[in-house]
Amino acid sequence: MRIAILGYGNLGHGVECAVRQNEDITLSMIFTRRDPASVSPVTKGLPVYDVRDIESHLSEFDVLIICSGSATDLPEQTPKYAKLTHVVDSFDTHARIPEHFDAVDRAARSSGHVALISCGWDPGMFSLNRLYANSILPEGQTYTFWGRGVSQGHSDAIRRIPGVRDGKQYTIPVESALDAVRSGSNPELTTRQKHTRECFVVPEVGADLALIEKTIKEMPNYFSDYDTTVHFITEEELKAHHSGMPHGGFVIRTGRTGFDKEHSHVIEYNLKLDSNPEFTAGVLVAFARAVWRCASEGQRGCKTVFDIPPAYLSPLDGAELRKNWL
């Protein structure tokens, strides 16, 4: 199977790396909105084209993995390119997934393609585990915790504040909340009780530090609902100690079974990621394989991770899966 990448940032680079670990998949090309001459992929000789030339190369790849942002890019790009080819994206604005699905589904069905949206670890792998756990323990409570890890969206929000040169924000689960959930007591937790936020900020020379801290802590939809700590550091300290992109989290389902609900159970799935974009890329590549298999069977339209048979993710055939993995 041949894939192409649209967008060569952290996620696009991660997809390039992930392909190298999948012998049944090759990377054909990269498309970019930048000057193609300015993009230097790790894979020697890999062609890089302007995204405006994509229609000229449709016969040279099977699935396009769109490595763009959810805020403004993917709502426009995924429906657009689903009219041209089979696509996969990592759209992660949870509240807008239904409308994004509808737009992509219309585009894919009208052109006879398969599109898969919201593929990654949340939404994606966490979504699957929420579904499995809720189906197995129908009476109970589901909790999702994120971190400790770098939130790219929150870090970007910090960097947009006047007087901030650079910054990183970490989302951190509250240990006491995790312990309460794992106990099976089904606690009712507020947003503030589940996570804290820690910010490392490089200020501009002469910036008003008190105003920056106040702006961060009072920022609606990002920090105002959380206990937030702000540290002011140098650019050298940021590069030395906060240059990575770790992340992870937990999906926990607690529930009860038995005629009188006398037995309690806890299902927990957790991720500890050294590189958020590289792990996400691994998920995207596996599901790109599944998209190509669905397309080869004549399926059409938009799908989510809920619609993909697990066996379609693996390069192994059914007999080998049953022998070694079942």
Secondary structure, 3 states (H helix, E strand, C coil): CEEEEECCCHHHHHHHHHHCCCCCCEEEEEEECCCHHHCCCCCCCCCEEEHHHHHHHHHHCCEEEECCCCCCHHHHHHHHHHCCCEEECCCCCHHHHHHHHHHHHHHHHHHCCEEECCCCECCEHHHHHHHHHHHHCCCEEEEEEECCEECHHHHHHHHCCCCEEEEEEEEEECHHHHHHHHCCCCCCCCHHHHEEEEEEEEECCCCCHHHHHHHHHCCCCCCCCCEEEEEECCHHHHHHHCCCECEEEEEEEEEEECCCCCEEEEEEEEEEECEHHHHHHHHHHHHHHHHHHHHHCCCCEEECHHHCCHHHHCCCCHHHHHHHCC
